[in-house]
Every structure is written in C-alpha cells, then in structure tokens.
C-alpha cells in the first residue's frame, strides 16, 4: 500500500503538529486517554475524554483532519459526555494509512465503526460527524442504525454536492494557484474560499494545511450519495447543521435531501451566509442546540 505521505519526513512533520496541539490542550486543563484498537479495516487511534460513566458521543472529523481538531472544536461536550474523538484511517493522524473507498456504497465503514464500539464495550452511542466525517456517520446510520442513539451532522458530505462550475472556480482554482505559487498567502486564499466571508483564517489552520498540501498525497474520494432505502432502518433522531453558501455541499440542497431520506430528522439549522468552514457552528446558539439535542431524554 502506498503511503498517504510524500516522504517519511513529511509524515513526521504532521505527526509532530498533532503531538504539539494535543499537548497544548492538556496544558490548558483537558485530559485524554490515548487508545489504539484493532478493526477489520486496520488499527484505529482514539482520544477519550470526559466522565467514564457519562453518555458516550463518537466524533468524526473532516478530510485531512484528526481527533485533536475535533477535541478543540467540541471541548464543551467533554464535561457532560464521554467523548470518543476518532482519528479516521487514511488521514494524516495516528491511525493506519489505509483510506476508505467512499465511492463504494457498501458496509465497510459501518463494520469498522462496529469494531470500534465493540472494542470500547459501547452498545449504543450518539455520533457527530463534520464534513467527510458526516459521510462516515451517514454510512453508519445505514449499516448499524441499532448502535446509534442520536446523530448530529455538520455540513456533511453525502446529501448534496456543489455543481462543477462552483467547484472549479471556488475550490479547484484556489488550489491550482497554490500549486503554481506555493506559500502561506496561497494557502490562506484556499482556506478563505472554504470559509464564511469575512471570517479570519486562523494562523494555525494555515500552518497545518500548508503541511498537508506539501506532504500528503491528494486523492479524490467523495462518497456515493445516500438513499432513502439505505436509511430506512434508522430510528435515531438526527440534527443537521447546514451552510447556505457551502461551496462543497450546499446547505439548502442538503436539507431538502435530508427531509426526503432521513426518517427522524429534527428541524435543521441553516446558516444562510455561512460557507463550509463556519466557526459559528461550534459556539453560541448552534452549540447550545447541539448540547440540548445530545442531552435530550429518550431515543
């Protein structure tokens, strides 16, 4: 299997960033247990935090991400939940480098998650997925719905997809500009194209994605859209947060599709002016809605 990294030095550089960011969270007072579990897909690394007897929540990051990023974004959940921040395989993190073939609408992702839950002795969990992690969450909804208590999807892949022209002008072209003229300014422009207009692009995001662009092999790996038939067995309530100006997975279309195929869809949250990367989903009223949804009795 070809490494996802262009060189051993590149792999080390990205894992060093992971370690530094995790250490920074722990210096700030958060405590994590590192756990590696064997699955039929390969070794998967997890960061666990929160009271061991609290309701469990499994959190799945987006593309080129890791569990540390999710721990930073969802730190407010740790006090009341046993959080499982997953390093998704095939991404630049501590898990194995074997990526999922998301173009195949099979049960591989769900069975992988089944192995993770069994290793942790968790019968039923809430699950929260962002972007590509939202797609993995949807595939779990299709394959192991009986293991899910509640589901949160934030700007997920798998419900809608931007048109070719939008992708070309808003995503591909900024990426090509980086290839033609590598540097922090080009990386910032690329990240700005994915972010809500006017929002600053954090310096640490520029640093991290600069390393990703330099050291991680780029592979197009979009998931096959979910169908109503695949989700017919899902009884867990689902909360969807969508961005009206999402250049990857348009929010209006995602909500329309979700209403067609998700049986127990709660009233979605649509931020009309938001882009794919939107800090407002992790703070304020949106985060309060997520916490209330996860804390709700039943299901």
N, C-alpha and C positions, 0 to 999 in steps of 0.2 A: 504494500500500500504506500503510495506517495505521500510524503509528509505535507500537511497543510502549510508548513513554513518553508520559506525560500532558502533557509540556512539554519544550522544549529545556533548561530549567534542571534539570529532574529527570534527564534523561539525563546532563548534565554532572556532577551531584552523584554519581550512581552510578559513572560512569567515573573520577571523582576518587578514590573509595574504592578502586577497582581499582588505580589507579596507586600509591596510598599503601601498600596491602597488598603489592603486588609490590616496591616499593622497600624495605619492611621486611624481606622475605625476602632480598633481595640484600644489605642491610646485615648480615644475620645470616650471610652467607657463601655463600648459594646463588647460582648463576649461570644465567641463562636467555637463550636466543636467541628473539627475537620473530620470527614468520614469518607472513605472510599468503599464503594460496593461493586460487586461483580454482577453484570447483567448479560443477557444473551447478546446484547449489542457491543459489549465491551465495558471496561472499567469506567465508572462514573463517580465524580467527586462532588461532595455536598458540603455546604456550610450550614450548620444547625444553630439556631439561637432562639431564646425565649424559654418560658417555663415548660418543663418536660411534660407536665400534665395538662397543658393548655390545648385548645383545639388546633389541630395541625393545618398549616397552609403551605402548599408547594408552589414556589415561584420560579417562573421560567423566563429567562432574558431573551432579548432580540439578537439578531445576527451580529457576529463579531463581538459578542459581549461575554459576560461572566456573572457568577453569583455575587461577586463583590459589588458590582454595579447595582444589582437588584437590592442588596442589603443597604446600600446608600440611599436608594430611592424610596424604600419601604421600611425604613428604620422604625417608623411609628407603629408598625404592626407587631413588633417584637415583644412589647410589654404584655400584650393580651393573647398572643398566639405562639405556638411552637412553629417557627418558620423554617422551612427547608429551602435554602437557596441553591438551586441546581446549576452546576457547570454543564451545559449541554455538550455532548460529544461532538467532535468535529469543528469546534470553535476554539479560539486562542485562550485557553484556560487550563485547568488542572486535569480535565477528563481526557479520555482517549481521543485520538485524532480521527477516528472513523465517523464520517458525517452520515446523517440520514439521507436517503434518496427520497426527498419530499415529492418528487414528480410521480411516485407510485402511491396510489390510494389504497395501501394495504394496512395491516395491523401491526407493523414493526414498531412504530413509535409507541403505541398503546401497550404492547407487550414489554417493551423496555421500561416504561413507567411502572408497569405491574411488578417487574423485578425490583425496582427501586422501593416501591411501597412495601413489598414483602420483606425486603432486607431490613426495613425500619420498623416492621411489625405494625404498620398503619393500615387499618381496614378501610376507612373512608376519610377523605380529606377535602378541604377546599383547595382550589387551584387557581392561580393567577398567572396569565401569560401576556407578555408585551410583544407586539410586532411578530417576528418569526416564532417567538415563544408562544404567542397566541395561536399560531397554527398548530404547534405541537399540542397545545391544550385542546383545541378542537378535535384533533385526531384521537386524543384520549377520551373525549366525550363520545366519539363514535365507537371506540373499541372496548373501553372499560367504564361505561357510564355508571355501573353499580358501585364503583370505588369513589365517586365524586359526590360531595355534599353540596357545594356551591362553586360557581365558576365566575371569574372576572376576566374579561378580555379588554385589552387596551390597544387601540389602533392595530387590530390583528390582521395578519395575513390569512387568506383563506375564505374571505367573504366578498371582497371586491378587489379590483386591480385597476390602476390608472391606465389610460389609453397610451398608445405608442408615442404620440406626439408629446404628451406631458412627460413621459419617462425620458424621451430623448432630450428635450430642452431643459428640464428641471433636474434631472439626475445624471444622465449619461454625459451631457456636455460639461457640467462642472467636474465630473470625474476625469474626462479627457483633458480638461485644462490642467488638472493636477499632473497627469502623465506627461503633458508637454512642458510643464513648468513646475516641477516638484518644489515643495516648500510650505511653510506654515500658512502663508496667505492663501494658497490654493486649497489647502485642507480646510481652512476657515470658510472659504466660499462654498465648498462642497457641503460642509455641515450646515451652513446657513440655508442652503437650498432645501434641506430637510426639516428645518426648524421654523417655528412660528415667526412671522415677520416682526422685526423689531426686537426680538429676544436676543440677548448676548450669547455668543457661543463660548462656553467655559474653556479656559486655557487648558485644563487637564483633559478635556474631551479632544481638543486639537492635538495635544501631545500623544494621547493614546491612539487616535485614529491615524496619525502620521506613521506610527509604528505598524499599524495594521496594513496600511497601504503599501508600506515598504517591504514588509516581511511575511505577509500572509497571501497565499495564492488565491486569486479571485475566481470563484465558481458560481455561475448562475444556478440557483437551486430553489426555485419557487414551488410552493406546494399546489397540488391539484385541488381545485375548489371543492368544498364540502357540499353534500347534497342532503335534502330532507330525509331521504331514505336512510342515510348513514346515521343521522342524529335522532331517528325515531324513538330509540330506547332511552334517550336522555331525560331523566326526571328532575335533575338538579336545577335550581333557579340559576339564571345567567344574567350578569350585569355587563353591558357593553358600553365602553367609552370610546367615542369616535371623533375624528378631527375633520371639520368641513373642508379644509384646504390641504388635506393629506395628499402629497404628490406620489405616494406609493399605493395606498389602499384608501381610496376616497370614502369619507365618513358617511355621507348621505347614502351612497350605494351600499355600503356595508350594513347600515341599519335596515335598509329596505330588504336586503337579502336575509339578514338575521331574522326579521319578522316572518319571512317565508319558511325558514327551515329549522329554527330553534324553538322547541316546544314550550319551554318555561322562561321566555325572555322577559326580564323586568323592563320597565321604561328606560330606554337608553339615555345616555348623556352625550349630547352633540355640542362640541365647541365650534361654532361656525367659522371663526377666524383662525383656528389652530391648524398647524401643519403636523407632519408625522411625529416630530420630536416636539413635545409640548410640556414644559415644566409644570404647568397648571394642573396636570393630571395627578401630580404627586404631592400637592399641597391643598390647603384651603377646603372649599366646599366639595371638590371632587374626591379628595382623600377622605373627608368626613363621610361621604356617601359610601365609599368602598368599605370603610371600617364598620359602618352601620349595617351594610349588607352582609359582611362576613360574620358579624355578631348576632344576626337575627336568628331567633329560635326556629326549630323545625328543619325539614329537608335533610 
